[in-house]
Amino acid sequence: MSEENAPEGEKLFRVLQVHAGISRRKAQELIASGEVTVDGVCVDDPYVVIPRGRAMALRLRGHAIALDLPQWRVYRYHKPAGMLCSHDDRFYGNTVGRVLRAEGFIGYTWAGRLDQDVEGLLLLTNHGRLIHRLSHPRYEVEKRYQVWLAHPPSARVMQRMIQQMQEGISDSGETLRIVDARVAKRVSPVTLVLTEGKKHEVKRLFAHFELKIERLRRIAVGPVALGSLPAGTFSRVTGREEEALRAVAGED
């Protein structure tokens, strides 16, 4: 049984992750470093189980964390190239987290990071389970990308490469594989569909064929498409998209 459905309660790091809108790793790090108190007592074990339904005072770095579940919301955001997918960075101010705070997205995080030089769709939500389902490869949620190549090969050569990508390419001890692809008449951009989301996966796929990516954009995550949303702007998902995302989150 998964930790999120455990009948006795939820682990402390999971409670903090959901209600503070931070990553699993960051929640574990903050608890282990003594930055979290429960009912005024410092707890440094991220795996302490909090009984389900228990009333408690949770503080992170002295700040009270509200434990009432927020209203379920999902927004699309068109991340521009050059922006870092981080809540904070001490050396670089252009981060997604900074924009979210400025726009009033308190308690929100995103499903699946994009490299700094990559543009496109981020799904923002205050729903922890949805973040988990969209991000974990076990649930095979499709992510669609457009790829512009600096020196695209002929359509025939590209089709052979696509076939190899579908069969699987070995790289650094991992198998990289796409689900589907579509090649434009002029070869570039190429549209790829993936489900696993390994680190730098699209770049590694084309690097295998010694092809350099000039521009990379994510245009869809699961049932939600980027559409014509301008770079740097937000929009709330439609009712139909929200229903589809509830199914992804296991709440249909």
C-alpha contacts under 8 A as a table, 3 or more apart, distances in Angstrom:
res1	aa1	res2	aa2	distance
1	M	5	N	6.71
1	M	6	A	6.53
2	S	5	N	5.51
2	S	6	A	6.34
3	E	6	A	5.12
3	E	10	E	6.65
3	E	11	K	7.41
4	E	10	E	6.43
4	E	14	R	7.87
5	N	10	E	7.99
6	A	9	G	5.87
6	A	10	E	6.71
7	P	52	R	7.74
8	E	49	V	7.78
8	E	51	P	5.78
8	E	52	R	6.33
9	G	49	V	6.03
9	G	50	I	5.41
9	G	51	P	4.27
9	G	52	R	4.20
9	G	53	G	7.97
10	E	14	R	6.45
10	E	15	V	6.54
10	E	49	V	5.35
10	E	50	I	5.36
10	E	51	P	6.69
10	E	52	R	6.67
11	K	14	R	5.35
11	K	15	V	6.48
11	K	46	P	6.84
11	K	47	Y	5.02
11	K	48	V	5.42
11	K	49	V	4.26
11	K	50	I	5.89
12	L	15	V	5.07
12	L	16	L	6.24
12	L	45	D	7.92
12	L	46	P	5.42
12	L	47	Y	5.83
12	L	48	V	5.50
12	L	49	V	5.91
12	L	50	I	6.07
13	F	16	L	5.10
13	F	17	Q	5.96
13	F	24	R	6.87
13	F	27	A	5.32
13	F	28	Q	5.50
13	F	31	I	7.14
13	F	46	P	4.90
13	F	47	Y	6.55
14	R	17	Q	4.90
14	R	18	V	6.16
14	R	24	R	6.96
14	R	27	A	7.61
15	V	18	V	5.40
15	V	19	H	6.12
16	L	19	H	5.33
16	L	20	A	5.47
16	L	21	G	7.61
16	L	22	I	7.58
16	L	27	A	6.15
17	Q	20	A	5.60
17	Q	21	G	5.51
17	Q	22	I	5.04
17	Q	23	S	5.92
17	Q	24	R	5.78
17	Q	27	A	5.71
17	Q	128	G	7.27
18	V	21	G	5.43
18	V	22	I	7.23
18	V	126	N	7.56
18	V	127	H	6.98
18	V	128	G	4.88
19	H	65	I	6.79
19	H	66	A	6.84
19	H	67	L	6.17
19	H	69	L	7.44
19	H	107	G	6.79
20	A	65	I	6.52
20	A	107	G	5.45
21	G	106	I	7.91
21	G	107	G	4.39
21	G	108	Y	5.24
21	G	109	T	5.64
21	G	126	N	6.61
21	G	128	G	7.55
22	I	26	K	6.48
22	I	27	A	6.46
22	I	107	G	7.76
22	I	109	T	6.65
23	S	26	K	5.22
23	S	27	A	6.14
24	R	27	A	5.16
24	R	28	Q	6.28
25	R	28	Q	5.20
25	R	29	E	6.19
26	K	29	E	5.00
26	K	30	L	6.08
27	A	30	L	5.27
27	A	31	I	6.25
27	A	46	P	7.78
28	Q	31	I	5.32
28	Q	32	A	6.10
28	Q	46	P	5.40
29	E	32	A	5.18
29	E	33	S	6.11
30	L	33	S	5.20
30	L	34	G	6.53
30	L	35	E	5.33
30	L	36	V	6.76
31	I	34	G	5.34
31	I	35	E	5.59
31	I	36	V	5.28
31	I	43	V	6.67
31	I	44	D	4.95
31	I	45	D	6.46
31	I	46	P	5.66
32	A	35	E	7.58
32	A	43	V	7.85
32	A	44	D	4.42
32	A	45	D	5.90
32	A	46	P	6.42
33	S	44	D	6.50
34	G	37	T	7.78
34	G	42	C	6.20
34	G	43	V	6.51
34	G	44	D	5.21
35	E	42	C	7.42
35	E	44	D	7.90
35	E	60	L	5.84
35	E	61	R	5.05
35	E	62	G	7.79
36	V	42	C	5.87
36	V	43	V	6.13
36	V	44	D	7.27
36	V	58	L	7.27
36	V	59	R	5.65
36	V	60	L	4.74
36	V	61	R	6.28
36	V	62	G	7.74
37	T	40	G	5.43
37	T	41	V	4.99
37	T	42	C	4.18
37	T	43	V	5.66
37	T	57	A	7.92
37	T	58	L	5.87
37	T	59	R	5.27
37	T	60	L	6.80
38	V	41	V	5.25
38	V	42	C	6.40
38	V	43	V	6.68
38	V	56	M	6.71
38	V	57	A	5.68
38	V	58	L	4.85
38	V	59	R	6.69
39	D	56	M	5.86
39	D	57	A	4.75
39	D	58	L	6.43
40	G	57	A	7.28
40	G	58	L	7.95
43	V	46	P	7.82
45	D	48	V	5.77
50	I	54	R	7.27
51	P	54	R	5.65
57	A	64	A	7.30
57	A	65	I	7.74
58	L	64	A	5.97
58	L	65	I	5.57
58	L	66	A	7.63
58	L	67	L	7.89
59	R	62	G	5.34
59	R	63	H	5.09
59	R	64	A	4.39
59	R	65	I	5.53
60	L	63	H	5.09
60	L	64	A	6.49
60	L	65	I	6.82
70	P	126	N	7.12
72	W	125	T	7.68
72	W	126	N	6.61
72	W	127	H	6.24
73	R	125	T	5.72
73	R	126	N	6.29
73	R	127	H	7.30
73	R	236	R	7.89
74	V	123	L	6.76
74	V	124	L	5.60
74	V	125	T	4.53
74	V	126	N	7.27
74	V	236	R	6.17
74	V	237	V	6.09
74	V	242	E	7.28
75	Y	123	L	5.86
75	Y	124	L	5.10
75	Y	125	T	6.48
75	Y	234	F	6.58
75	Y	235	S	5.54
75	Y	236	R	4.17
75	Y	237	V	5.41
76	R	121	L	6.53
76	R	122	L	5.90
76	R	123	L	4.83
76	R	124	L	6.13
76	R	226	L	7.20
76	R	234	F	5.63
76	R	235	S	5.43
76	R	236	R	6.13
76	R	237	V	6.43
77	Y	120	G	7.77
77	Y	121	L	5.74
77	Y	122	L	5.18
77	Y	123	L	6.35
77	Y	124	L	7.05
77	Y	229	L	7.94
77	Y	231	A	7.96
77	Y	232	G	6.95
77	Y	233	T	5.86
77	Y	234	F	4.57
77	Y	235	S	6.76
78	H	119	E	7.14
78	H	120	G	5.00
78	H	121	L	4.95
78	H	122	L	6.40
78	H	226	L	7.12
78	H	229	L	6.56
78	H	230	P	6.56
78	H	231	A	4.83
78	H	232	G	5.37
78	H	233	T	5.85
78	H	234	F	6.78
79	K	83	M	6.93
79	K	96	V	7.76
79	K	119	E	5.31
79	K	120	G	5.18
79	K	121	L	6.29
79	K	122	L	6.66
79	K	231	A	6.10
79	K	232	G	5.69
79	K	233	T	7.95
80	P	83	M	6.03
80	P	118	V	7.43
80	P	119	E	4.84
80	P	120	G	6.66
80	P	231	A	5.41
80	P	232	G	5.89
81	A	116	Q	6.20
81	A	117	D	4.79
81	A	118	V	5.09
81	A	119	E	4.55
81	A	120	G	8.00
82	G	94	N	7.77
82	G	116	Q	5.11
82	G	117	D	5.13
82	G	118	V	7.39
82	G	119	E	7.99
83	M	94	N	5.41
83	M	95	T	5.45
83	M	96	V	6.71
83	M	116	Q	5.31
83	M	117	D	7.33
84	L	94	N	6.27
84	L	95	T	4.60
84	L	96	V	6.24
84	L	114	L	7.95
84	L	115	D	7.03
84	L	116	Q	4.80
85	C	95	T	5.94
85	C	96	V	5.39
85	C	97	G	7.47
85	C	113	R	5.73
85	C	114	L	6.22
85	C	115	D	6.97
85	C	116	Q	6.76
86	S	89	D	6.69
86	S	95	T	5.63
86	S	96	V	5.89
86	S	97	G	5.83
87	H	95	T	6.57
87	H	96	V	6.26
87	H	97	G	3.77
87	H	98	R	6.61
88	D	93	G	7.69
88	D	95	T	6.60
88	D	97	G	6.10
88	D	98	R	6.91
89	D	92	Y	5.39
89	D	93	G	6.53
89	D	95	T	7.29
90	R	93	G	7.38
92	Y	95	T	7.29
93	G	98	R	7.46
94	N	98	R	7.11
95	T	98	R	5.37
95	T	99	V	6.66
96	V	99	V	5.19
96	V	100	L	6.22
97	G	100	L	5.07
97	G	101	R	6.28
98	R	101	R	5.30
98	R	102	A	6.24
99	V	102	A	5.06
99	V	103	E	6.14
100	L	103	E	5.11
100	L	104	G	6.16
100	L	105	F	4.94
100	L	106	I	7.26
100	L	108	Y	7.68
101	R	104	G	5.15
101	R	105	F	5.61
101	R	106	I	6.28
102	A	105	F	7.67
105	F	108	Y	5.62
107	G	126	N	5.87
108	Y	124	L	6.22
108	Y	125	T	5.20
108	Y	126	N	4.54
108	Y	127	H	7.95
109	T	124	L	5.52
109	T	125	T	5.82
109	T	126	N	6.57
109	T	131	I	7.96
110	W	113	R	7.22
110	W	122	L	6.22
110	W	123	L	5.48
110	W	124	L	4.51
110	W	125	T	6.35
110	W	131	I	6.84
111	A	122	L	6.74
111	A	123	L	5.85
111	A	124	L	6.86
111	A	131	I	5.10
111	A	132	H	7.59
111	A	134	L	6.05
111	A	135	S	5.61
112	G	122	L	7.45
112	G	134	L	7.53
112	G	135	S	5.50
112	G	197	G	7.81
113	R	122	L	7.67
114	L	118	V	5.93
114	L	119	E	7.27
115	D	118	V	5.20
115	D	200	H	7.69
116	Q	119	E	7.90
117	D	216	L	7.95
118	V	215	R	7.24
118	V	216	L	5.38
118	V	217	R	5.92
118	V	218	R	7.88
119	E	216	L	6.47
119	E	217	R	4.80
119	E	218	R	6.58
120	G	217	R	4.84
120	G	218	R	4.55
120	G	219	I	5.95
120	G	226	L	7.08
120	G	231	A	7.66
121	L	217	R	7.80
121	L	218	R	5.47
121	L	219	I	5.75
121	L	220	A	6.42
121	L	221	V	7.36
121	L	225	A	7.55
121	L	226	L	5.51
122	L	221	V	7.94
123	L	221	V	7.54
125	T	128	G	7.77
125	T	130	L	7.81
125	T	131	I	7.30
127	H	130	L	5.51
127	H	131	I	6.52
128	G	131	I	5.15
128	G	132	H	6.37
129	R	132	H	5.03
129	R	133	R	6.18
129	R	249	A	6.06
130	L	133	R	5.06
130	L	134	L	6.01
130	L	245	L	7.49
130	L	246	R	7.72
130	L	248	V	7.01
130	L	249	A	4.73
131	I	134	L	5.30
131	I	135	S	6.05
132	H	135	S	5.27
132	H	136	H	5.86
133	R	136	H	5.64
133	R	139	Y	6.08
133	R	141	V	7.80
133	R	248	V	6.64
133	R	249	A	5.96
134	L	139	Y	7.25
134	L	141	V	5.97
134	L	221	V	7.96
134	L	222	G	7.68
134	L	248	V	7.46
134	L	249	A	7.99
135	S	141	V	7.78
135	S	197	G	7.83
136	H	139	Y	6.12
136	H	140	E	7.55
136	H	196	E	7.54
137	P	140	E	5.21
137	P	141	V	7.28
137	P	195	T	6.29
137	P	196	E	4.56
137	P	197	G	6.97
138	R	196	E	7.94
140	E	195	T	4.87
140	E	196	E	6.59
141	V	195	T	5.42
141	V	221	V	7.28
141	V	222	G	5.43
142	E	193	V	6.28
142	E	194	L	5.61
142	E	195	T	4.67
142	E	220	A	7.95
142	E	221	V	6.10
142	E	222	G	5.09
143	K	193	V	5.63
143	K	194	L	5.36
143	K	195	T	6.03
143	K	218	R	7.28
143	K	219	I	7.78
143	K	220	A	5.63
143	K	221	V	4.61
143	K	222	G	6.18
144	R	191	T	6.91
144	R	192	L	5.69
144	R	193	V	4.52
144	R	194	L	6.54
144	R	218	R	5.83
144	R	219	I	5.61
144	R	220	A	4.97
144	R	221	V	6.55
145	Y	191	T	5.51
145	Y	192	L	5.24
145	Y	193	V	6.47
145	Y	216	L	7.05
145	Y	217	R	5.58
145	Y	218	R	4.25
145	Y	219	I	5.54
145	Y	220	A	7.19
146	Q	189	P	5.85
146	Q	190	V	5.60
146	Q	191	T	4.51
146	Q	192	L	6.52
146	Q	216	L	5.89
146	Q	217	R	5.22
146	Q	218	R	6.29
146	Q	219	I	6.90
147	V	188	S	6.92
147	V	189	P	4.97
147	V	190	V	5.00
147	V	191	T	6.25
147	V	192	L	7.70
147	V	213	I	6.79
147	V	214	E	7.77
147	V	215	R	6.09
147	V	216	L	4.84
147	V	217	R	6.68
148	W	188	S	5.21
148	W	189	P	4.48
148	W	190	V	6.60
148	W	213	I	5.95
148	W	214	E	5.49
148	W	215	R	5.00
148	W	216	L	6.34
149	L	152	P	5.31
149	L	188	S	6.23
149	L	189	P	7.08
149	L	211	L	7.02
149	L	212	K	5.93
149	L	213	I	4.55
149	L	214	E	5.10
149	L	215	R	6.99
150	A	211	L	7.54
150	A	212	K	5.73
150	A	213	I	5.88
150	A	214	E	5.04
151	H	211	L	7.07
151	H	212	K	7.23
152	P	187	V	6.56
152	P	188	S	6.53
152	P	211	L	7.55
153	P	157	V	6.12
153	P	158	M	6.09
153	P	187	V	7.44
154	S	157	V	5.31
154	S	158	M	6.13
154	S	187	V	6.99
155	A	158	M	5.01
155	A	159	Q	6.15
155	A	183	V	7.59
155	A	185	K	7.69
155	A	186	R	7.59
155	A	187	V	5.72
156	R	159	Q	5.22
156	R	160	R	6.56
157	V	160	R	5.19
157	V	161	M	6.38
158	M	161	M	5.00
158	M	162	I	6.13
158	M	183	V	7.85
158	M	187	V	7.44
159	Q	162	I	4.98
159	Q	163	Q	6.22
159	Q	183	V	7.75
160	R	163	Q	5.11
160	R	164	Q	6.42
161	M	164	Q	5.10
161	M	165	M	6.22
161	M	209	F	7.80
162	I	165	M	4.98
162	I	166	Q	6.25
162	I	181	A	6.90
163	Q	166	Q	5.13
163	Q	167	E	6.32
164	Q	167	E	5.03
164	Q	168	G	6.10
164	Q	169	I	6.79
165	M	168	G	5.04
165	M	169	I	5.92
165	M	176	L	7.21
165	M	177	R	5.33
165	M	178	I	5.73
165	M	205	L	7.16
166	Q	177	R	5.38
166	Q	178	I	4.98
166	Q	179	V	6.10
166	Q	180	D	7.01
167	E	177	R	6.60
168	G	175	T	5.87
168	G	176	L	5.46
168	G	177	R	4.49
168	G	178	I	7.46
169	I	175	T	5.39
169	I	176	L	5.09
169	I	177	R	6.37
169	I	205	L	7.36
170	S	173	G	6.51
170	S	174	E	5.64
170	S	175	T	4.54
170	S	176	L	6.26
171	D	174	E	5.27
171	D	175	T	6.23
171	D	176	L	7.02
171	D	204	R	7.65
171	D	208	H	7.89
176	L	198	K	7.82
176	L	201	E	6.90
176	L	205	L	6.95
177	R	194	L	7.27
178	I	181	A	7.50
178	I	192	L	6.83
178	I	193	V	5.88
178	I	194	L	4.88
178	I	195	T	7.50
179	V	192	L	7.67
179	V	193	V	5.40
179	V	194	L	5.44
179	V	195	T	7.21
180	D	192	L	6.00
180	D	193	V	5.10
180	D	194	L	7.38
181	A	190	V	7.20
181	A	191	T	5.43
181	A	192	L	4.44
181	A	193	V	6.07
182	R	190	V	5.99
182	R	191	T	5.05
182	R	192	L	6.64
183	V	186	R	7.94
183	V	187	V	5.42
183	V	188	S	7.01
183	V	189	P	6.98
183	V	190	V	4.80
183	V	191	T	6.39
184	A	187	V	4.76
184	A	188	S	5.95
184	A	189	P	6.17
184	A	190	V	6.21
185	K	188	S	7.79
186	R	189	P	7.80
187	V	190	V	6.38
194	L	197	G	6.85
197	G	201	E	6.51
198	K	201	E	5.17
200	H	203	K	5.44
200	H	204	R	6.06
201	E	204	R	5.13
201	E	205	L	6.17
202	V	205	L	5.15
202	V	206	F	6.61
203	K	206	F	5.50
203	K	207	A	6.00
203	K	212	K	7.93
203	K	213	I	6.88
204	R	207	A	4.87
204	R	208	H	6.14
205	L	208	H	5.42
205	L	209	F	7.40
206	F	209	F	5.36
206	F	210	E	6.45
206	F	211	L	5.24
206	F	212	K	6.86
206	F	213	I	7.43
207	A	210	E	4.59
207	A	211	L	5.28
207	A	212	K	6.51
208	H	211	L	7.45
213	I	216	L	6.94
218	R	221	V	7.93
218	R	226	L	7.82
219	I	225	A	5.77
219	I	226	L	4.97
219	I	227	G	7.24
220	A	223	P	7.27
220	A	224	V	5.61
220	A	225	A	4.12
220	A	226	L	5.72
221	V	224	V	5.45
221	V	225	A	6.47
222	G	225	A	7.91
222	G	245	L	7.96
223	P	241	E	6.27
223	P	244	A	6.51
223	P	245	L	7.14
224	V	237	V	7.51
224	V	241	E	6.23
226	L	229	L	6.12
229	L	233	T	6.82
229	L	234	F	7.55
229	L	235	S	7.78
230	P	233	T	5.85
237	V	241	E	5.96
237	V	242	E	6.28
238	T	241	E	5.14
238	T	242	E	6.12
239	G	242	E	5.03
239	G	243	E	6.24
240	R	243	E	5.16
240	R	244	A	6.39
241	E	244	A	5.05
241	E	245	L	6.19
242	E	245	L	4.96
242	E	246	R	6.16
243	E	246	R	5.09
243	E	247	A	6.54
243	E	252	D	7.53
244	A	247	A	5.17
244	A	248	V	6.50
245	L	248	V	4.82
245	L	249	A	6.18
246	R	249	A	4.95
246	R	250	G	6.24
246	R	251	E	5.07
246	R	252	D	5.61
247	A	250	G	5.00
247	A	251	E	5.45
247	A	252	D	4.59
248	V	251	E	7.52
249	A	252	D	7.90
